[in-house]
């Protein structure tokens, strides 16, 4: 009698190996992106906090209605007008700060000159005015030649001392400077073609040399001008001695 052998069925187990992105999956990428976004937001907030009131106002208005930026700037709308007004306010504020700094410099120049015994009486010959271009400092002759030998570009010792005091103070504010020479309407008596134009330009250059060796920086010098008698201080009397002068124009930043 044959013994029956039961066959045990073969069971096949298939293992599926799961693949992970790196050691910890992809979750770290999400966390890193959140961290970078948070840091960017922090830096933007810190930047805004450090801005002026006008810039903060501008940014706040933008976020109140972002669509208005694209809508209104196309046709010169309210947003564009606001942007222009903001720029003007910032520009005005910058000019006010520069003018205040220049006023401090003007006071310091006059104080420095008045403390020098031999210059005290000459301080009234220094005229300082503010124009739309900037601060104009003028060394004006009066009843006699205080600053230059007559008919020459030779500076007198007192004029050199005044220019030194001016240079030391102008070097502290870094604004650009224009140096101008002026004469009265008396023609220069020279048959070699040397005129009041050459004389005024030579006097401006004499002043330049003193200024630049006593505090005025090379990059501050913008221009040398010789006007002769074409920019009279006293137009009612072209021969008035006050028309003989050296002008130092300290320009506002951004002025052409």
C-alpha positions in Angstrom: 0.0 0.0 0.0 1.5 3.2 -1.1 1.9 6.0 1.5 0.5 9.3 0.3 2.8 12.3 0.7 1.1 15.6 1.1 2.7 18.5 -0.8 3.2 21.7 1.2 2.4 24.7 -1.0 5.3 27.1 -1.5 4.5 30.6 -0.2 6.2 33.5 -2.0 6.6 36.6 0.1 7.4 39.7 -1.9 9.0 42.6 0.1 8.6 46.1 -1.3 11.5 48.3 -0.3 10.5 51.9 0.3 12.8 54.6 -0.8 13.2 57.7 1.3 14.6 61.1 0.3 17.8 61.1 2.2 18.1 60.0 5.8 15.0 61.9 7.0 12.8 62.2 4.0 11.8 65.6 2.4 10.4 67.2 5.5 13.6 69.1 6.2 13.2 71.0 2.9 9.9 72.4 4.0 11.3 73.4 7.4 14.3 75.1 5.7 12.1 77.0 3.3 10.0 78.2 6.2 13.1 79.3 8.0 14.5 81.2 4.9 11.1 82.9 4.4 11.0 84.0 8.1 14.5 85.4 7.9 13.6 87.3 4.8 10.6 88.8 6.5 12.6 89.7 9.5 15.2 91.5 7.4 12.5 93.4 5.5 10.9 94.5 8.8 14.3 95.7 10.1 15.0 97.6 6.9 11.6 99.3 7.1 12.1 100.2 10.8 15.3 102.0 9.8 13.8 104.1 7.1 12.5 107.7 7.3 8.9 108.5 8.1 8.2 109.4 4.4 9.5 106.0 3.2 7.4 104.1 5.8 4.3 106.1 4.7 5.0 105.2 1.1 5.4 101.5 1.8 2.2 101.5 4.0 0.2 103.0 1.2 1.5 100.5 -1.3 0.4 97.5 0.9 -3.0 99.0 1.5 -3.8 98.8 -2.2 -1.0 97.0 -4.2 -3.2 97.0 -7.4 -3.3 100.8 -7.4 0.4 100.8 -8.1 0.0 99.3 -11.5 -3.4 100.9 -12.2 -2.5 104.5 -11.3 1.1 104.7 -12.5 0.0 104.0 -16.1 -1.9 107.2 -16.5 -0.3 109.5 -14.0 -2.9 108.7 -11.3 -3.0 109.4 -7.6 -0.3 106.9 -6.7 2.2 108.4 -9.1 1.3 111.8 -7.9 1.9 110.6 -4.3 5.2 109.2 -5.3 6.3 112.5 -6.8 5.2 114.4 -3.8 7.1 112.0 -1.6 10.2 112.5 -3.6 9.8 116.2 -3.4 9.4 116.0 0.4 12.5 113.9 0.7 14.5 116.3 -1.5 13.3 119.3 0.5 14.3 117.6 3.7 17.8 116.9 2.3 18.2 120.5 1.3 17.1 121.7 4.7 19.7 119.5 6.3 22.4 120.7 4.0 21.5 124.3 4.6 21.6 123.8 8.3 25.1 122.2 8.0 26.2 125.1 5.8 24.8 127.7 8.3 26.9 126.0 11.0 30.0 126.2 8.8 29.3 129.9 8.0 29.1 130.7 11.7 32.3 128.8 12.4 34.2 130.6 9.6 33.2 134.0 10.9 34.0 133.0 14.5 37.4 131.7 13.4 38.2 134.8 11.4 37.1 137.1 14.3 39.4 135.4 16.7 42.5 136.2 14.6 43.6 139.7 15.8 44.7 141.1 12.4 41.5 139.8 10.7 38.9 141.1 13.1 38.2 144.3 11.2 38.1 142.3 7.9 35.3 140.0 9.0 32.8 142.6 7.7 34.2 142.2 4.3 33.1 138.6 4.2 29.6 138.3 2.9 27.7 135.0 3.2 24.4 134.5 1.4 22.2 131.5 0.7 20.7 131.0 -2.8 18.9 128.2 -4.6 22.3 126.9 -5.7 23.8 126.8 -2.2 25.9 129.0 0.1 27.9 131.8 -1.5 30.9 133.2 0.5 32.3 136.5 -0.9 35.5 138.3 -0.1 34.5 141.9 -1.1 36.9 144.8 -1.5 35.6 148.2 -0.1 37.4 151.5 0.0 40.8 149.9 -0.5 42.4 146.7 -1.8 42.1 144.3 1.2 42.6 141.0 -0.6 44.7 141.6 -3.8 47.4 143.9 -4.8 45.9 146.4 -7.3 45.8 145.1 -10.8 47.3 141.7 -9.9 46.3 138.2 -8.7 48.7 138.4 -5.7 46.9 137.6 -2.5 47.7 139.7 0.5 48.6 137.9 3.8 45.3 138.7 5.4 43.4 137.2 2.4 45.5 134.1 2.7 44.6 133.7 6.4 40.9 134.1 5.7 41.0 131.6 2.9 42.7 129.1 5.2 39.9 129.4 7.7 37.4 128.9 5.0 39.2 125.9 3.6 39.5 124.1 6.9 35.7 124.4 7.5 34.6 123.6 3.9 36.6 120.4 4.0 34.4 119.1 6.7 31.1 119.1 4.7 32.4 117.6 1.4 30.0 119.6 -0.8 31.2 120.7 -4.3 32.7 124.1 -4.7 32.9 126.7 -7.5 35.4 129.5 -7.2 34.6 132.8 -9.1 36.6 135.9 -9.7 35.0 139.3 -10.4 36.2 142.8 -11.2 34.6 146.2 -11.5 34.1 147.8 -15.0 37.3 149.6 -15.1 39.2 148.3 -18.2 42.5 146.6 -17.5 45.2 148.8 -19.0 47.3 146.3 -20.8 48.2 146.3 -24.5 49.1 142.6 -24.6 45.5 141.4 -24.6 45.3 140.8 -20.9 41.8 141.8 -19.8 39.6 141.7 -16.7 38.6 138.2 -17.7 42.1 137.0 -17.4 42.6 139.0 -14.2 39.4 137.6 -12.6 40.2 134.0 -13.6 43.8 134.4 -12.2 42.4 135.7 -8.9 40.0 132.8 -8.7 43.0 130.4 -9.3 45.1 132.1 -6.6 42.2 131.6 -4.2 41.9 127.9 -5.3 45.6 127.2 -4.6 45.3 128.4 -1.0 42.0 126.6 -0.4 43.2 123.3 -1.8 46.4 123.3 0.3 44.5 124.0 3.5 41.6 121.6 3.7 39.5 121.7 0.5 39.6 118.3 -1.2 40.4 117.7 -4.8 37.1 116.0 -5.4 35.2 119.0 -4.0 36.4 121.4 -6.6 33.8 121.7 -9.4 34.7 124.7 -11.5 36.9 127.9 -11.7 35.2 130.9 -13.3 36.4 134.3 -14.3 33.5 136.7 -14.8 35.3 140.0 -15.2 32.5 142.7 -14.8 29.7 140.6 -16.1 28.3 139.7 -12.7 28.4 143.0 -10.8 27.5 143.1 -7.2 26.5 146.7 -7.4 24.8 147.1 -10.8 23.9 150.7 -10.0 27.6 151.6 -10.0 29.8 149.4 -12.3 32.9 151.1 -11.0 32.1 150.5 -7.3 35.0 148.7 -5.5 32.6 146.2 -4.0 32.3 144.6 -7.5 35.9 143.4 -7.0 35.6 140.2 -5.2 36.2 136.5 -4.9 33.1 134.2 -4.6 33.1 130.7 -3.3 29.9 128.9 -4.1 29.3 125.8 -1.9 26.7 123.8 -3.9 23.9 121.7 -2.5 24.4 118.0 -3.3 22.6 117.2 -6.5 22.9 120.7 -8.0 24.3 120.7 -11.5 
